[in-house]
Each structure stands twice: as C-alpha cells, then as structure tokens.
C-alpha cells in the first residue's frame, strides 16, 4: 500500500469497466457494435480500393475521400477491438502506456477527420466558385501539403493529452468507467488537481473542432452565394448536387460530436451508460455512414460498386 501513497504513483495497468450498469448485457451490446465495425471497415476498404484502381477517380476530391475512408477505418480500430475483447473474453486490462497510446490515437483521428472535412469544404468551394481554375489550384503539391497539415495539426493538438495524464498520480483506483481510455475518464481517477486536463480538453473542443465547423460554414456560405448567382436552374441544381454528399458527411460527423461534448459537460443527471454508448457510437456512425453516402451520391463509385458485386449490366 505504500506505493499508493507516493505522490507519483502510476498503476502498471488500468481496468476497463465497459458500460457501468449494463455489465450483464455486454455480450448482447457487443453484437451490433461488432456488426457496425466490420461493416465500416469493409465499406471504407471498398471505397479506397475503387479510388485506387480506377484512374478516372485520381482527382483531388477522390484523393480527399480516400483519406477520409482511411481515417474511418483507423478511428474505430483504436477503440472497438479492445472493447470487444473486454466484452467477449473479459480482457479488461490495458497497460498504462498502452492506455496513453490509445488515448492519443483515438483523439488524434477525430481531429484528423475534422481537418479532412475542412479540406473537402475547400475543394467544393473551388469546384463551385472557381471551376475553370480547379485543376490549377488543387494540384498534387497542394493536396500533399493539405494532407501534411491535417496530420501535423492533429499531432500537435492531441500531444499534450498523454503528457498531461502521465504527470498525474493515480492513488485512488485504476478502474476506468468506460470502454476505452478516454482522456477525462482516465484523468478523473487521479488524486490530484485535473483542472489543466479539463481546460485543455475543452479548449481543443472549442478552438479545434468548433473552429473547423465555423470555417466549413463560411465555405458553404460563399458556395451558396455563388450558386444563387447562377443563371439557370440546371446549373444551380448541378452545383448543389456536388455538395450534397459532403454536407451529409459533415452532419453525421459533427452532430454526435457536439452531442457528446454537451453530455460530458452538462449531462450529469443522465446515466453514465448513456454517455458511454453515445461516445462509442461516435466512433462508428461516421465510418459506417460515409461510404454509404458517397456510394449512393457519387455515380462513378456507385457504378463500380455495382460492377464489383455484379449488380450492374
């Protein structure tokens, strides 16, 4: 017990509780989560395969879409396999450093996806507002720079999370009331002041993702202004149709994110199980919806999917 009384004690591992209050239903809960995860991985892998193998899709919009699909595979993979291992095999232990790594990558891929959505909004802005200069503006060099900035920004934003957590002494408990190493769920186990963790986490939510959403809204305000000026209904309809899929993806990504942030801050009267289920769905809903949206709304991808599964002529 003396180790627990030291000011810098860190447990060798944490124990993931899962969904508090619903322990008896973990097996049943795991079935839809596993189904959604496998579907998301297969769906996004198909999108990446189609873009990679079809030369006509080697364009800026589809390059960004392939980045989005890759992120949509990585995002739930950071969380869901470990959760399923805990539910199916009672493998609830996660080493301290592995917990910090899971925390880092889970939060990083959220920021990466948000950055990709900004880049896609910029792509749609150029396509609608400057169509004649589209290929000259969105060059391969610019796309490479955008990809680098998206990844670098994510690394920079989230890097303090594991360091802020690692400095804390954990002398009360090592049981995380969650299915994965979510930043604040781990920080709340510490027997020390976690104000820095809470403030930085909220600042990333506000200054990071919310600012991204503001820039996307600005892009679409400019797109709407340009579309309204078009002379024919056919041109306006075509311009709107090029943005439909992206708008749906934005809604699917940011709506549960905002809901999750609000629940964490003001939803204290709700059962913890609600918070945790919503947090896990946040890792699954965008990855499973995105390939469906682009598969339905993008003719080239839709035709290739039908051809792959021999559903077309």
WOWOHU-V579461 format. One record per residue. N is the residue number from 0. RES is the residue in three letters. D_FIRST is the distance of its C-alpha to the first C-alpha in whole Angstrom. Layout:
# WOWOHU-V579461
N&RES&D_FIRST  N&RES&D_FIRST
This chain:
# WOWOHU-V579461
0&UNK&0  1&UNK&4  2&UNK&5  3&UNK&5  4&UNK&7  5&UNK&9  6&UNK&13  7&UNK&14  8&UNK&11  9&UNK&13  10&UNK&12  11&UNK&14  12&UNK&16  13&UNK&17  14&UNK&18  15&UNK&22  16&UNK&23  17&UNK&26  18&UNK&28  19&UNK&27  20&UNK&29  21&UNK&31  22&UNK&29  23&UNK&32  24&UNK&34  25&UNK&32  26&UNK&35  27&UNK&38  28&UNK&37  29&UNK&36  30&UNK&40  31&UNK&41  32&UNK&39  33&UNK&39  34&UNK&43  35&UNK&43  36&UNK&41  37&UNK&43  38&UNK&46  39&UNK&45  40&UNK&45  41&UNK&48  42&UNK&50  43&UNK&49  44&UNK&49  45&UNK&53  46&UNK&53  47&UNK&52  48&UNK&54  49&UNK&57  50&UNK&57  51&UNK&57  52&UNK&60  53&UNK&62  54&UNK&64  55&UNK&65  56&UNK&62  57&UNK&61  58&UNK&61  59&UNK&59  60&UNK&58  61&UNK&57  62&UNK&55  63&UNK&53  64&UNK&53  65&UNK&51  66&UNK&49  67&UNK&48  68&UNK&48  69&UNK&46  70&UNK&43  71&UNK&43  72&UNK&42  73&UNK&39  74&UNK&38  75&UNK&37  76&UNK&36  77&UNK&33  78&UNK&32  79&UNK&34  80&UNK&33  81&UNK&29  82&UNK&30  83&UNK&32  84&UNK&30  85&UNK&27  86&UNK&30  87&UNK&32  88&UNK&30  89&UNK&26  90&UNK&25  91&UNK&23  92&UNK&20  93&UNK&21  94&UNK&20  95&UNK&19  96&UNK&22  97&UNK&24  98&UNK&23  99&UNK&24  100&UNK&27  101&UNK&28  102&UNK&28  103&UNK&30  104&UNK&33  105&UNK&33  106&UNK&33  107&UNK&36  108&UNK&38  109&UNK&38  110&UNK&40  111&UNK&42  112&UNK&43  113&UNK&44  114&UNK&46  115&UNK&48  116&UNK&49  117&UNK&50  118&UNK&52  119&UNK&54  120&UNK&55  121&UNK&56  122&UNK&58  123&UNK&60  124&UNK&61  125&UNK&63  126&UNK&64  127&UNK&66  128&UNK&66  129&UNK&67  130&UNK&68  131&UNK&71  132&UNK&68  133&UNK&66  134&UNK&66  135&UNK&66  136&UNK&63  137&UNK&61  138&UNK&61  139&UNK&59  140&UNK&58  141&UNK&57  142&UNK&55  143&UNK&53  144&UNK&52  145&UNK&51  146&UNK&49  147&UNK&47  148&UNK&47  149&UNK&45  150&UNK&43  151&UNK&42  152&UNK&42  153&UNK&39  154&UNK&37  155&UNK&37  156&UNK&37  157&UNK&33  158&UNK&32  159&UNK&30  160&UNK&28  161&UNK&26  162&UNK&25  163&UNK&25  164&UNK&22  165&UNK&20  166&UNK&20  167&UNK&18  168&UNK&14  169&UNK&13  170&UNK&10  171&UNK&11  172&UNK&12  173&UNK&14  174&UNK&17  175&UNK&20  176&UNK&23  177&UNK&25  178&UNK&27  179&UNK&27  180&UNK&25  181&UNK&27  182&UNK&26  183&UNK&25  184&UNK&24  185&UNK&21  186&UNK&21  187&UNK&21  188&UNK&17  189&UNK&16  190&UNK&15  191&UNK&18  192&UNK&22  193&UNK&23  194&UNK&27  195&UNK&28  196&UNK&27  197&UNK&29  198&UNK&32  199&UNK&32  200&UNK&32  201&UNK&35  202&UNK&37  203&UNK&37  204&UNK&38  205&UNK&40  206&UNK&42  207&UNK&41  208&UNK&42  209&UNK&44  210&UNK&46  211&UNK&47  212&UNK&48  213&UNK&50  214&UNK&52  215&UNK&53  216&UNK&54  217&UNK&56  218&UNK&57  219&UNK&59  220&UNK&60  221&UNK&62  222&UNK&63  223&UNK&64  224&UNK&66  225&UNK&68  226&UNK&68  227&UNK&70  228&UNK&73  229&UNK&74  230&UNK&77  231&UNK&77  232&UNK&75  233&UNK&74  234&UNK&73  235&UNK&71  236&UNK&70  237&UNK&69  238&UNK&67  239&UNK&65  240&UNK&64  241&UNK&63  242&UNK&60  243&UNK&59  244&UNK&57  245&UNK&55  246&UNK&55  247&UNK&53  248&UNK&51  249&UNK&50  250&UNK&50  251&UNK&47  252&UNK&45  253&UNK&45  254&UNK&45  255&UNK&42  256&UNK&40  257&UNK&41  258&UNK&40  259&UNK&37  260&UNK&37  261&UNK&38  262&UNK&36  263&UNK&33  264&UNK&34  265&UNK&36  266&UNK&35  267&UNK&32  268&UNK&34  269&UNK&35  270&UNK&32  271&UNK&30  272&UNK&31  273&UNK&35  274&UNK&33  275&UNK&31  276&UNK&35  277&UNK&37  278&UNK&34  279&UNK&35  280&UNK&38  281&UNK&39  282&UNK&38  283&UNK&40  284&UNK&43  285&UNK&45  286&UNK&44  287&UNK&46  288&UNK&49  289&UNK&50  290&UNK&52  291&UNK&53  292&UNK&55  293&UNK&56  294&UNK&57  295&UNK&59  296&UNK&60  297&UNK&61  298&UNK&64  299&UNK&64  300&UNK&60  301&UNK&62  302&UNK&64  303&UNK&62  304&UNK&60  305&UNK&63  306&UNK&64  307&UNK&61  308&UNK&61  309&UNK&65  310&UNK&65  311&UNK&68  312&UNK&71
